[in-house]
Amino acid sequence: MNALSLLSLASVLVPFVAALIIVVSPRRFAKGICISAAAIATALTLGVWSQLAGSGSDSLVVNFLALNDVAIFGFVFDKVSVLLAPCFVGIGLLISIYSVGYLNAGNREHADAPRRRFYAFFTVFIGAMAGLVYSSTVLGQLVFFEVTGACSWALIGYYDTETARKSAMKALILTHIASLGLYAAAGILFFNTGTFETSAIAGLGESAKTACLILILIAAWGKSAQLPFYMWLPSAMEAPTPVSAYLHGASMVKVGVAVFARALIGAGTVPLSVGWVVVVGGILTCLFAFFMYLPQKDMKRLLAFSTISQLAYIFLGFGFYIFGSDLALQGSVMHIFNHAFTKTLFFLIAGAFSYTMGTRMLPKLKGVLKKQPLLGVGFGIAALSIAGAPPMNLFFSKYVIFCGGIEAAGSNPILMAIVIIALIETIGCFAWFLKWTGSVLFGEPSETVAKSQAVPRPMVAVFVVLIVMVMASSFIAAAWLG
């Protein structure tokens, strides 16, 4: 094995081994083991990035397991996988640090003691995300796809209330119904090509390729909470905020877009019929999510529908790529990267409101900037980024996606109409988040805000890192993707 394979395999295995150690160790060691494993895995994924950058190669596939010359399990290293893996694993590290401050008796909304169950499943989640991003075969994706589903079920139901258990089961059932598409796609791919490698999709005939990609798209819609599978994501707000942040920022919902991006990269020329399914599904989800988050007063539910909308932009970019715009695919990958940092910051700010003030209901929050300057700055930067305001990161990736959409539309009036509708939705999103920014941040502190307590230091450190990344991530992604 070369250095790339060893580093990447270790980045997946370390969290899994650490989770086993957490299970058999005293509870007081759980958080330290989780943070250490996440830190090591993050360093390893950055090592993979460094190795690929120094190799002069654009793409490399390493097979770890084969049966009669059929690749069962392997990793692919290219500009997409080595960009997303450190992002997803690194955010896992930040959230595990944040959880030290959040999961304790001082939490005014959910007083709790850190349990091994939380840290064990969370650590496995981190390893599974690295494995999924690197996987070069559909079977490998399926394994990690299912592991993330199991982890999300355990973590959404963490508080063990009736509502939490129902929400966890809803997420498990809906995403596993959608995952049947990935199973069927694997069957089509193997039956027609004799391999499970995603790069073999390019060798399929048009009808088989169409069926394979549509089935993978269905699985992606399920994990990324797009219509008609969106219902599990708002319900998942029953989870502790660190879990919600990881689900929305860098794990569960990003599984879908990562799997479909890998399929498109390996598919070569994609039938336009697939493109129409992707863009129509994307624009319908985008509009639906926008109208659904307008009446929300609970900050986490507002952010849940916002996540659905932001992921719809990524699918729109995938659709524009199918219609001929390479720029749109780059914009979508950049949006996956950028959105991970922004949405993680926003959810963790919501968790800090709950921790320090005992609520995350937006009408009760006023004058935050005066009483809690760091939380106010974090809220403002995250809100403006989601709204697509420069110089925050999501402005740049949205801009690239829309440029790609205009490039792809050309003289196609229907496709151009979809681009224009998406632009109008973006303006509406900007106005709505600007409204809440003004309402929450400015003026004299409300009674709820005035009685807030200090933010724990681990949470403060994480906020600082995420604020910097929201401002800088688009430049990192643009430089890497070219």
Secondary structure, DSSP 8 states (H G I E B T S, - for coil): --HHHHHHHHHHHHHHHHHHHHHHS-GGGHHHHHHHHHHHHHHHHHHHHHHHHHHT-SEEEEEEEEETTEEEEEEEEETTHHHHHHHHHHHHHHHHHHHHHHSSTT-SSS-----HHHHHHHHHHHHHHHHHHHB-BHHHHHHHHHHHHHHHHHHHTTT--HHHHHHHHHHHHHHHHHHHHHHHHHHHHHHHHS--BGGGGGGS-HHHHHHHHHHHHHHHHHHTT-TTSTTHHHHGGGS-HHHHHHHHHTSHHHHHHHHHHHHHHHHSS--HHHHHHHHHHHHHHHHHHHHHHTT--BHHHHHHHHHHHHHHHHHHHHHHHHTT-HHHHHHHHHHHHHHHHHHHHHHHHHHHHHHHHS--BGGG---HHHH-HHHHHHHHHHHHHHHT-TTSHHHHHHHHHHHHHHHHHTT-HHHHHHHHHHHHHHHHHHHHHHHHHHHHHSSS--HHHHT-----HHHHHHHHHHHHHHHHHHHHHHHHH-
